[in-house]
Amino acid sequence: MLLPYTDGLVETPGTDLDDSLAALAGHLSAADDRDLSGLIGTLLVRVRPASRRTDDIALLVLRISDTEGRTSV
């Protein structure tokens, strides 16, 4: 899985960037990656609640599957 994102997802004034990245990694590892739309929704709510957003967010989740639909790692 590839998850490129903009800084708005992890940067919060007054919060250490390493802490924000660790939180993102924790939420990602605990999330259900079978439903990519659900995964995106979960990350947006848990990592950056709407009330704390100070910047725009772009998030793309890519999962690569072979021709038979099996997910590649």
Buried (B, 14 or more C-beta within 10 A) or exposed (E): EEBEBEEBBBBBEEEEEEEBBEBBEEBBEEBEBEEBEEBBEBBBEBBBEEEEEEEEBEBEBEEEEEEEEEEEE
